[in-house]
Amino acid sequence: MTMKAPIRQRRLLIATLLAAPAAAALAQGADAQSLAVVYPDIGEPYRSVFTKILEGIEQQARGRVASFAVGPAGLPADAQSELRKREVRAVIALGRNGLKAVGALDRSVSVIAGGVLAVPESEARDFAVHSLTPDPSLLFARLRSLVPSARRVAVVYDPRQNAWLIRMARDAAKAHGLELMAHEADDLKAALRIYQTLVASFDAKRDVLWLPHDSATVDDAAVLPLVLQEAWDRNFAVLSSSVAHVRRGALFSLYPDNLALGRRLGGAAMAAAGGHRSPGVLPLKDVRIAVNVRAASHLGLNLSNAQQAFDMVFPEQ
């Protein structure tokens, strides 16, 4: 017994010494001075969104973070010089313009993308993309809460945009006791044909339709009116990844909690600055919920007990 204690102590000392470099790197990464944010130079209401995200980033970093507004021309030379001068190790690129602007940065600078719906997976091999597309698991959890009778979720998607999302959705559906009926379409014409066939065979009690962020298969001018009219006539629920669709009649959507999203981006950037990179596309986990009470009433759903849980309610009172 007396011999084992020193051995354990030596092992603990060795483990501590081995962990020290990683701990030091994380401590360095936690320095707000090593981070920067690049965001689009754009007017309201989007400017307020990026401002709120930046506020969350600075909360997480516990300090002021250098920020640069960029237009279509990209990151100015003086901004690039400022980044080098500050010895920035991780840049959070917000929006498409922000992501485009950091393309010319030195590869030693880690990039965390945010404020974008998605990017091709081939472009996300070297950096992390925090998508604005809600996590399917969170969507399906809310669906089971609001529509307990739901058993199948149909979705039409373009695999070039959303193959990564559907892979996650299959696992999430299984975990929540749902069957995912995923249909591929590479253009709007093909998508419309699938929607028409789908809704004609829907079981209103069991089946729901999910509209993801997908420019090839979800169109506000053609698809949305068709889907919402069929949903009203046939009494089935529509859930969407876009809060704008809830205003027009979809049952519910999840949308970003911008302050919390900023904190998540800040944490990811701090880890990346310390040498811990996690490339790939990640779904939105920091969410709020919007619901259409008129659609819920039409479907016979009683939301009165959960009213306080909704962050946005349509039609607006």
N, C-alpha and C positions, 0 to 999 in steps of 0.2 A: 504494500500500500504506500509506503514512504517513497518508493522509487517511481511510482506512476505519476505523482503530482508534478515533479520537475519535468518529466517528459511532456505532460500536458501543457505546462507553462512554456516550454521551448516551442511546441507546436503553435501555441497561440501567438508567441512573439514572431515566428516565421510568417504566419498568416497575416499578421498586422503589417509587417515589413513589405510583404508582397502586395498588399492592398493599398499601401501608401501612395504609389504613383497614380493609381486610378483616382484615389480620393483627391489628390492634389490637382489632377486635371479637371475634375468636376468643380473644385473650388475656383479654379481659374475660369472655367466656363460660366460660373455664376456671376461673374463680373459684368455689370451692364455695359461697361466701356468696351467690351469685346464684341458687342452685338450692334446690329444696325437694321433698320427697316426701310424697305423701298416700296412705295405705294403709288397708285395712279394719281396724277394731278387732275382731279375730276370734281365736278360740282355736286351740290346736294341732289338727292338725299344720300348719295353714296359716300360723300366725303365724311359725313357723320358716322357712317358704319366703320370706315377705316380708322377714324379718330378713336372710336370706342375700342376697337381691336388693339390699337397702339396703347391705349390706357391699360388694358389687361396685360399686355406684354411688359410694360414698365412696372406694373404691380408685381408680376412674377420675378422680374429681374431686380426689383428693389432699387431702382435708380433710373435716371434719365437715359434713354436710348436714342442714339443718333438716327434721325429719320430724313428721308429724301423723297420728295414728290417728283414723279417723272411723267413725261408725256410720251407720245408715239416715237419721238426721236431717241428715246432711251436715256441711259444714265450719262449726264454731262461729264466731261473730262475732269472738271474740278471736284465733282462728287467722287469719282473713282480715286482721285488723288487724296481726298479727305479720308476715304476708307482705308487706304494704305497707311496714311499718317497715323490713324487711330489704331492700326494693327488689328482691325476687325477680323474675327475668326469665324463668325456666323452671321449670315444675312437672312432676314425674313422677307421674302418677296410676296407682296400682296397683289392680287389681281393679275390679269393677263399682262398688262403693261409692266407691272413690277417684275413678273417672272421673266419676261422678255429682256428687261433691262439688265438683269444680273447675268445674262448669258456670257458676257465678255469678261466677267471677273476671273481672277486667278483660281485655278482648281483647288488650291489649298483652302479657300474660303468655303465653308459649308453653307449650303442653301436649304432653307425651309420654306416651302411654298404654302400659301394660304389664300383664302378669299377667291378660290377658283372652283368651278364645279367639278372638273376633272382634267387630266391630261392623259395622252396615250401612255400606256404602261411602259413602252419603250423609252419614253422621255423621263420616267421616274426611277430609273435604275441607279442614278447617282445621287438623288436627293429625295427627301420626304415631301409628299404632297398631302396637305391636310385639306381634303375636299369639303365643299359645302353641301355635298349630297349626304342626307341623313343616313346613319347606320341602320341597315335593314332590321337588325335585332330590336332597336328601339321603336321603329315603325310597327313591327309586328306585335310587340308587347302592348303598345297602345291600341292596336286593332283588336286584340283579344279582350282588352278591357272595355272598349267602347261597343264592340260588336261580338258578343260572346258566341254567337251561333256560327261565326265565320270558320270555314274549314279549308278553303282553297283561295289562293291569291294568283290572279292572272296578270302578266306583265308582258308588254311588247317592247323590245329593245334592240339597239344596234350593237352587235358585239365589238365593233371597232371602238365604241365609246364606253361600253358598260359591261364587258365580259368580267372584269374584276368585281363589279358590284353584284352581278348575278351569282357568281361563285359564293360570295358572302351570304347572299339572300337564300340560297339553297340550304346552307347550314342553319341559318337563322330560322327559316320556316320550319325545318325539322325540329329544332329546339323548342319552338312554340306550338307544336302540334298542328302545323299547317302544311298543306301541299302547295308547292310553287309550280305554277304552269307558265313557263317562260317561253316566249315565242320570238324568234329572231326575224328582223326586218332591216333591210339596208337602205330603205328610202320611205318617204311618206306615203307613196302610192301603195306599196306593199303593206305598210302598217295599217292603212285604212281598211284594206281587205280583211286583215286579220281581226281588227276590232269589230267589224260588222259580223263576222262569223262567230266570234267569241260571245258577244253580248246576246246574240240570238239563242244561244244554248245555255245561258247562265241560269243557275238555280239561285234565286234572289236571297234565300235564307243562308246559303252556304258559301256563295262565291262573291268575291270582291275584286275590284280592278285597281291596280297600282299604276300610277303615272310617274315614272322616274324623270330625272333631268336627262333628256335625250333629244337632241335637235333633229334626229332623223325620224323619230317615231312619235314624238309628242309635239303637236303644233297647236298654238292657241287659236288660230283662225279656222282650222279644219277639224282637227281631232277633238279638241276640247268641247266645242258645242255639240258634236255628235255624241260623245261619251256621256256628257252631263244630261242631255235630253233622254238618252236611252236609260241612264241610271234612274232618272225621275219616273219615266214611264214604266220601267220594269222593277223598280224598288230594290236596287242593289247599291251597295256602298262603293264609293270611289275614294281612295286615299292617294295623296299626292306628295311628291318631294318638293313642290312649289307652293308657298303660302298664297300666291296670287290666285291659284286655282280654287282655294277654299272660299275666297271672296266671291267667286263666280258659281259655287255650288258643290264642290267636292266636300266630303264629310270632314276630313281633317288633314293637317300637314304638320310636319316638324320643321322648324326653321332655326337659324343660328342664334345662340346666346353670345353676342359679339364680345362682351367683356370676358366671359369664361373661355371663349375661343382664343382670345388674345393671351390669356394666362397659359393655355395649353401650348400655343405656339412659342411663347416665351420659354417655357420649360424645355420644349424640344430643341430650341436654339441654344439654350445653355448647355444641354447635354452634348449637342453637336460641337459646340465650341470647345468642350472638354475632350473631344475625340470619339464620342459615342454617336455614330451616325446610324440611322435606321431608314434606308431608302424604301420607296414604295408609296402606293396610294392608300390613304387612310380615310375612312368615312367620318362624317361629322358626328361627334358624340356629345357636344355641348349644345343642347337644344332647348327650345321652347315649343309650345304647342298652340296651334290655331285650329278652331273648330267652327263649323257652320251649323248653328242650332236649327235653322229651318230645314236643312237636309236631314239632320238627326230626327226631328219631329216627323218628317215625312216617312222615315224608315221605321218609326215607332220606337225609337231609342229614348230612354229616359236619362238625361244627363244632369238632372237637378242636383243629385247628390255629389257630383264631381265638378260642379260649376266653378268652384274656386281654384281648381287645378289647371284651368285654361288661361293662357297668357294673352290670347287674342280671340275675340268672338265676332263672328259674322252671322247675319247682317249686323252692322254696327248700330248700337242703341243710340 
